[in-house]
Amino acid sequence: MFKSLKRSLRQVGETDRELVRLSAALPRTRADDVLTTLSVAANKSRLWWAAGAVLAARKGATRRGALRGVAAIAGASAAANLVGKLLFPRRRPAAEEVPVHRRLTKRPTSSSFPSGHAASAAAFTTAVALESPKAGLVIAPLAAAVAYSRIHTGVHWPSDVGAGALVGVAAGLATRRWWPVHPDVPARTAHDADAPPMVDGDDMLVLVNPNSGPGGQDPAAEARHAWPKAKLIHPDPATDIRAQLESEIDAADGAIRALGVAGGDGTVAAVASVAAERGLPLALFPAGTLNHFARDVGLRSMPEADRATEAGSAVGIDLGEVEIEGTDGLDRRWFVNTASVGGYPELVRIREKLQERLPKWPAALLALVRTLRRATPLRVELNGRRVAVWLIFVGNGTYAPKGFWPSRRPALDTGLLDVRYLRADLPYSRARFLLATVTNSLTRSHVYREADVPELEVRLLDGNRRIATDGEVGPLGNHFRFRAHPSALTIYRNHRGTTSD
């Protein structure tokens, strides 16, 4: 067995030396300078960070690909540099193996096997291709050039590069375990709805939030261009959005046939609640930073919203509702995405702040650690059953994936609430939760519970807590009643939906 292994390794070494000689024998061209520059540019994955920044400039599949690519590089670099090079020490090719003009000014001194540059290049390309095959095809030649540049400059044997590429591909594919790839298509709903065509926004009242998007860009100009006949209003800082809209509707004395909103999820939720209660269809222009609700509905831009309103194309979707009973009496709120009690609002806030400088999953894990470290257990009754929890998540509809990182809804017409919570009444529950999250075994952990139910009653046994709905912090309460309302909202959307690459 050992003789066979030695023979195989000897054959690999001989093949490596022959391929390096063939590469060194290539005539001098301008490509030598290009390959040397690429090899240096890829040090510490700087080239891929730059490529990721370019891809992330556009919303959708390319941005997700950039984030997945950065996460894949982290895994590939750790596997190649922290594990592979320590377990398999190997001398690099001698500098004399290649012509002087190709040699790097600063040659690496670590183990030659495997190639970290090839691992990072393959990891980034594989991860990007999972989200956007077209972007992956564009990046692949650059990744191949970086990988070959390590042979061309004489700092790696070909087998080092091949092994590094395999490590990178495996790291890119492994991201699917923690971050499943899903089709970039709108959530389905079986409920078509009747809605009047809104030609140029006639008889439409549109609320535009000028501070909802990134950089504080006012979407009013786009809304005015699409719906020139609509009445546009901005939120009045001195008035609740719901009260402001209801006042405008009452003053119009039946002339308003549809509502519109240009803003983020919090603004959308407020306008959607009025639309549902007044029986008015809603036109949605996603103008926020994240636009989770618009993404699930299938609206990515103002032209898509405009086409749906012009055609009178609409569907019925579910809404969630929560009644909040506390020291100030009874309050009632609708939510289009999620509601939460306990540490979840803080977790989301920290995660979104960290995502400004970290990839999605590292930011989420760090936010989880910080939140759990500061959290105090909640003693509650969930539908009459007593339990201690760290946090409770309630989704409007069934979210995917399961676990504690819900990101999308495959359907908007389930008539159910997606309830998830973390138990605090088991030994080492926080540590067990973190371990299960890292290993992606959360759905099998005893500290995590989930259920899809039409209603949920949460009664706090100790004091009051604030509730958060659609990212907005709500009032204090000690008794919360959640309900799903099937087809409560009529929203303009092209029936075939939209896709984007």
C-alpha positions, 0 to 999 in steps of 0.5 A: 500500500505504502509502495503504491502511494509512493509510486503515485506521489512520484508520478505526480511529482514528475508530471508537475516538473514536466508541466512547469518546464513546458510553462517556462518554455513559453515565449515571452509575451505581454501576457507575462506582465498581466499574469504577474499583476493578477497573481499579486492582485489576488494576494489576501483575496483583494482581487475578489473583494474588489470583484464582489464590490462591483457585483454587489452594486446591483441588487438581486442575484449578483449581490447575493452572489457577491455575499456568498462568494465572500463567505466561500472565500473565508471557508476556502482560505481556512481550509487551504491555509490553516489546514491543508498547508499544515497537514501537507508541507511541500517545497515550492518550485525553485525560482530558477524553474521559470525565467527571471522576468516572470519571478515575483519580487516577494516569493511566498515561504509557506507550504506549496500545497495546496494553492490558497490563491486557486482555492479562493478563486474557485470558491468565489467563482463557484459561489457567484455562479450558484446565484447568477450563472451568467456572472459566474461565466464572466468571472471564470476566465479571470479565476482560471488566469489567477490559478494558472498565474501561480504556475506561470510565476513559479510559486506553485506546482500544477498539482498544488493549483489543482488541489486548491481549486478542488478545495475552493469548489467544495467551499463554494458548494458547501455554502448551500448548507447554511445558505440554501440557493433558491429560485429568484421568483415571486412567492406564489398565491392562488388568489387572483383579485379584482382591482381597478386599472389605475391609468396614470394613477388616476384616483390613487393616493400615494404615500412617499417616504423620502427617507426610506431608501439608501442615501436618503434618496427621495423616490417621489420623482419616479412615483410622479413619473409613473402615476402623474395623476395620483395625489402624492403625500409625504409622511407628516412627522406630527401625525401617525401614518395610518391616521394621516391616510385615513384623514385623506381618504375621508376628505376625498369622500369616496374618490380614492380607489387605490392606495400606493406606497413608495418606501421600506417595509415599515412604511409599507406595513402602515399603508397596507394596514389601511388598505386592508381595513378600507378594502382598497388595492395597494400599489407598491414601489419598493424604495427601502433598503431591504424591501423584503415584502416587495421581493416576496411579492415579486415587485423589484422596480417602479416600471413593474408596479406601473405595469400592474396598476395600468393593467389592473392585475392584482392578487390577494395575499395574507396579512398578520395581525397582533393585538397587544394588551398592556398597561396602556390598554389594547392596541392592534397592529397589522404586519406584512413580514414578521413580528417578534417579542424578546431579543429578536428585534435587537438581533436583527438591528445588530445584524443589519448594522454589521452587514455594512462591513461583513458578509451576511452569515458572519454578521448574523452569527456575530449578532446572535452571539451579542444578543444572547449574551445580553438577553434575559429569559422570558417566562411565557405561556404559548397557547396555554403552555408555560415555557421560558424562552430567549426570543420569539419570531412570528412570520406572516406566512411560512418562511424558508429556510427552517431554522433561525435565519428565515429569508423568504416566503415560497407562498403568500396564501398559506393562512398560517403564522410561522412561529419559532422560538428558542427555549431558555429552560434547558441547560446551556441552551444558548451554547447549544443553540450556537453550536446547532446554528454553526453545524446547521443542525438547529431543526434537530436541537431540543432548544429550538421549536417551530410550528405553523399555526393560524393563531398564537397567544403569548402571555408574559408571566413577568412584566412587560416587553415591547413587540416589533412588527416589520422592523418597527418597535411597538408598544409595551405589552404583556399579552399578545394575540397573533392571527393570520388573515387569509387574502386580507390585502389586494396588491397589484402584481403581474400574474406571471410575476417577475424574475431577475438575474 
